[in-house]
C-alpha cells in the first residue's frame, strides 16, 4: 500500500510526499496542520482532512499516528 501526503499551501501550491500513483492520498490545508495540537483523526472527522482511496488503511494510519506525524513534518518544510 502506497501513500501520498499533500499539504495545501495555496492555489496550485502543495507540498507533497509520496508517489503520484499512490493507492491512498491524504490532503489537508497548511493552516489546519499548523494549529496547536493538530490531530489528523480530528481533522478527518471534521472534514478538513480529505482522502482518496481505501478506508481501511486510512484508519490504520490515523490510529497509529503516522498520518499526523507525516503531515506535520511536511508542513514544517519551507
Buried (B, 14 or more C-beta within 10 A) or exposed (E): EEBBBBBBEEEEEBBBBBEEEBBBBBBBBBEBBEEEEBBBBBBBEEEBBBBEBEEEBBEEBBEEEBBBEBBBBBBEEE
